[in-house]
Amino acid sequence: MASSAQKQLPMLFLVYVLLLLIFMQELPHPASPNSSPLMAVALSSSQTRDEEVKALLKWKSKLNEESRSILSSWNGSDTCSWQGLGCDPLGSVINLNLSSSALRGMLHDLDLSSLPNLVTLKLANNSLFGDIPSSIGNLSKLAYLDLSQNLLYGDIPTQLRSLRSLKVLDLSSNNITGSVPSSIGSLSNLTGLYLQNNNISGFIPREVGMLNSLNDLLWLFNNDLIGSIPIEIGMLVSLSELDLSANYLNGSIPPTLGNLSNILKSEQRITMFIWSKRLNVVKGVAYALCYMHCECSPPIVHRDISSKNILLDEEYEAHVSDFGTAKVLQPCSSNWTSFAGTFGYAAPELAYTMEVNEKCDVYSFGMVTLEVIMGRHPGDLISSLASTSPSSRRHSTDSWPLKEVLDQRIPYPKGYVLGEVAVVIKMALSCISPKPEHRPSMQQVSRAISAHSPIMLTASEDIKLEELVDPTCFTY
């Protein structure tokens, strides 16, 4: 028994030591930045909030008396309750929106480096003057910057290149001078750029063409810009609106300055997009696809024909663009692949099969052609045709004049041009048959729209859509 008790003593001592260590761990002890990650985050957040309070209160003190009274809520240390401010869950300022607040003072007095978590900075329509502080480059999380309609002057700071999260940059309607920095091309997430109504001079940098995310507006009008328009701007195929007017630009317009989608949406440019030009666009796309399908060996399928991927030059000649999803059809392969394309233009069979062939492009071509002729996406027309049976379709389209289908923003075509439009519509409708085997090849399409069809000579002004619909087109 004694021997057994002696053997248990070391074990009991070990248990005692472990319990003592656990007890000591539970005792309160002074915190340090290295005590735990959560503690370090809390201390860092507290320090950031203190710096934010100091920077904002200092800026308030530099504003004029009226502005300080407007910001009367800016007192104490709870910035989340201050006018125009928004905070994250840790209490750090992420939104500063004081647009149209009648503030007057120097923007440069605001230490932006003390507001590192800002996502939105909107100070538009005030009376802020001075230059834009270089410390703005420290706002790595900034997504929206609007300093428009103020009295700011000086150059656009090159430090803006560090704002990789920036989506909207609006410095319009100030007194900004200098040139557009080439470093602006590094703002890869920018969707809207507004620099109009300033005194910006020099050339438009080629790097603007690197802003591939621009899909809203690029406004540089009413400045002192000189030189030619960089051809790279024409590669911004997602851009919906471009205004470079009221400058001192010269030279020719870049050949790829607009895509088909933009022109169809532009009320200013649409009046110039007359029927002869529209027919040429349709023929140009047809010939390009025919070449890819029939002349290339092995054949190439584009897979993403849409109005955004048809570029037009100054003569409204069509150029098929964006071959990023194109696929070479191998003769001894199944040519199965993942989905690619634009919804509303992609062939319906791609919803249940991954096999790609030329008939996918044919369908997309038909959709684009109808969009050119109608001036809008033909989705509603296709749905109407597909929802009626062949027996009732003739009755439903008897009272549907072609005149009501065409783009109403330009005069109705007459004579031979009307006949050409009718042929193109008839061919386009055959291209969008739900069954791929019922669609013509692009070679057949090209020949049809180039030949002198009897319809071209006999089409009357009151021609009905029913006369152009093949009864087999929309059968499933």
Secondary structure as the mmCIF struct_conf table of DSSP 4:
data_model
#
loop_
_struct_conf.conf_type_id
_struct_conf.id
_struct_conf.beg_label_comp_id
_struct_conf.beg_label_asym_id
_struct_conf.beg_label_seq_id
_struct_conf.end_label_comp_id
_struct_conf.end_label_asym_id
_struct_conf.end_label_seq_id
HELX_RH_AL_P HELX_RH_AL_P1 ALA A 2 GLU A 26
BEND BEND1 LEU A 27 LEU A 27
TURN_TY1_P TURN_TY1_P1 PRO A 33 ASN A 34
BEND BEND2 SER A 35 SER A 35
HELX_RH_AL_P HELX_RH_AL_P2 PRO A 37 LYS A 62
BEND BEND3 LEU A 63 LEU A 63
HELX_RH_AL_P HELX_RH_AL_P3 GLU A 65 ILE A 70
TURN_TY1_P TURN_TY1_P2 LEU A 71 SER A 73
BEND BEND4 GLY A 76 SER A 77
HELX_RH_3T_P HELX_RH_3T_P1 THR A 79 SER A 81
BEND BEND5 TRP A 82 TRP A 82
TURN_TY1_P TURN_TY1_P3 GLN A 83 GLY A 84
STRN STRN1 LEU A 85 CYS A 87
TURN_TY1_P TURN_TY1_P4 PRO A 89 LEU A 90
BEND BEND6 GLY A 91 GLY A 91
STRN STRN2 VAL A 93 ASN A 97
TURN_TY1_P TURN_TY1_P5 SER A 99 SER A 100
BEND BEND7 SER A 101 SER A 101
STRN STRN3 ARG A 104 MET A 106
HELX_RH_3T_P HELX_RH_3T_P2 LEU A 107 ASP A 109
BEND BEND8 LEU A 110 LEU A 110
HELX_RH_3T_P HELX_RH_3T_P3 LEU A 112 SER A 114
TURN_TY1_P TURN_TY1_P6 PRO A 116 ASN A 117
BEND BEND9 VAL A 119 VAL A 119
STRN STRN4 THR A 120 LYS A 122
BEND BEND10 ASN A 125 ASN A 126
STRN STRN5 SER A 127 GLY A 130
HELX_LH_PP_P HELX_LH_PP_P1 ASP A 131 PRO A 133
HELX_RH_3T_P HELX_RH_3T_P4 SER A 134 ASN A 138
TURN_TY1_P TURN_TY1_P7 SER A 140 LYS A 141
STRN STRN6 TYR A 144 ASP A 146
BEND BEND11 GLN A 149 ASN A 150
STRN STRN7 LEU A 151 GLY A 154
HELX_LH_PP_P HELX_LH_PP_P2 ASP A 155 PRO A 157
HELX_RH_3T_P HELX_RH_3T_P5 THR A 158 SER A 162
TURN_TY1_P TURN_TY1_P8 ARG A 164 SER A 165
STRN STRN8 VAL A 168 ASP A 170
BEND BEND12 SER A 173 ASN A 174
STRN STRN9 ASN A 175 ILE A 176
BEND BEND13 GLY A 178 GLY A 178
HELX_RH_3T_P HELX_RH_3T_P6 SER A 182 SER A 186
TURN_TY1_P TURN_TY1_P9 SER A 188 ASN A 189
STRN STRN10 GLY A 192 TYR A 194
BEND BEND14 ASN A 197 ASN A 198
STRN STRN11 SER A 201 PHE A 203
HELX_LH_PP_P HELX_LH_PP_P3 ILE A 204 PRO A 205
HELX_RH_3T_P HELX_RH_3T_P7 ARG A 206 MET A 210
TURN_TY1_P TURN_TY1_P10 ASN A 212 SER A 213
BEND BEND15 ASP A 216 ASP A 216
STRN STRN12 LEU A 217 TRP A 219
BEND BEND16 ASN A 222 ASN A 223
STRN STRN13 ASP A 224 GLY A 227
HELX_LH_PP_P HELX_LH_PP_P4 SER A 228 PRO A 230
HELX_RH_3T_P HELX_RH_3T_P8 ILE A 231 MET A 235
TURN_TY1_P TURN_TY1_P11 VAL A 237 SER A 238
STRN STRN14 GLU A 241 ASP A 243
BEND BEND17 ALA A 246 ASN A 247
STRN STRN15 TYR A 248 LEU A 249
BEND BEND18 GLY A 251 GLY A 251
HELX_LH_PP_P HELX_LH_PP_P5 SER A 252 PRO A 254
TURN_TY1_P TURN_TY1_P12 PRO A 255 THR A 256
BEND BEND19 LEU A 257 LEU A 257
STRN STRN16 GLY A 258 ASN A 259
HELX_RH_AL_P HELX_RH_AL_P4 LEU A 260 LYS A 265
TURN_TY1_P TURN_TY1_P13 GLU A 267 ARG A 269
HELX_RH_3T_P HELX_RH_3T_P9 ILE A 270 MET A 272
HELX_RH_AL_P HELX_RH_AL_P5 TRP A 275 CYS A 290
HELX_RH_PI_P HELX_RH_PI_P1 TYR A 291 GLU A 295
BEND BEND20 CYS A 296 PRO A 298
STRN STRN17 ILE A 300 VAL A 301
BEND BEND21 ARG A 303 ARG A 303
HELX_RH_3T_P HELX_RH_3T_P10 SER A 307 ASN A 309
STRN STRN18 ILE A 310 LEU A 312
TURN_TY1_P TURN_TY1_P14 GLU A 314 GLU A 315
STRN STRN19 ALA A 318 VAL A 320
TURN_TY1_P TURN_TY1_P15 GLY A 324 THR A 325
STRN STRN20 LYS A 327 VAL A 328
TURN_TY1_P TURN_TY1_P16 PRO A 331 CYS A 332
BEND BEND22 SER A 333 SER A 333
STRN STRN21 TRP A 336 TRP A 336
BEND BEND23 GLY A 341 GLY A 341
TURN_TY1_P TURN_TY1_P17 PHE A 343 TYR A 345
BEND BEND24 ALA A 346 ALA A 346
HELX_RH_3T_P HELX_RH_3T_P11 PRO A 348 ALA A 351
TURN_TY1_P TURN_TY1_P18 TYR A 352 TYR A 352
STRN STRN22 GLU A 355 GLU A 355
HELX_RH_AL_P HELX_RH_AL_P6 GLU A 358 MET A 374
BEND BEND25 GLY A 375 ARG A 376
TURN_TY1_P TURN_TY1_P19 PRO A 378 PRO A 378
HELX_RH_AL_P HELX_RH_AL_P7 GLY A 379 ALA A 386
TURN_TY1_P TURN_TY1_P20 SER A 387 SER A 387
BEND BEND26 THR A 388 THR A 388
HELX_RH_AL_P HELX_RH_AL_P8 PRO A 390 ASP A 398
TURN_TY1_P TURN_TY1_P21 SER A 399 SER A 399
STRN STRN23 PRO A 401 PRO A 401
HELX_RH_AL_P HELX_RH_AL_P9 LEU A 402 VAL A 405
BEND BEND27 LEU A 406 LEU A 406
TURN_TY1_P TURN_TY1_P22 GLN A 408 ARG A 409
BEND BEND28 ILE A 410 ILE A 410
HELX_LH_PP_P HELX_LH_PP_P6 PRO A 411 PRO A 413
HELX_RH_AL_P HELX_RH_AL_P10 GLY A 415 CYS A 431
TURN_TY1_P TURN_TY1_P23 ILE A 432 ILE A 432
BEND BEND29 PRO A 434 LYS A 435
HELX_RH_3T_P HELX_RH_3T_P12 PRO A 436 HIS A 438
BEND BEND30 ARG A 439 ARG A 439
HELX_LH_PP_P HELX_LH_PP_P7 PRO A 440 SER A 441
HELX_RH_AL_P HELX_RH_AL_P11 MET A 442 SER A 450
BEND BEND31 ALA A 451 ALA A 451
HELX_RH_AL_P HELX_RH_AL_P12 PRO A 454 THR A 458
TURN_TY1_P TURN_TY1_P24 GLU A 461 ASP A 462
STRN STRN24 LYS A 464 LYS A 464
HELX_RH_3T_P HELX_RH_3T_P13 LEU A 465 LEU A 468
TURN_TY1_P TURN_TY1_P25 PRO A 471 PHE A 474
#
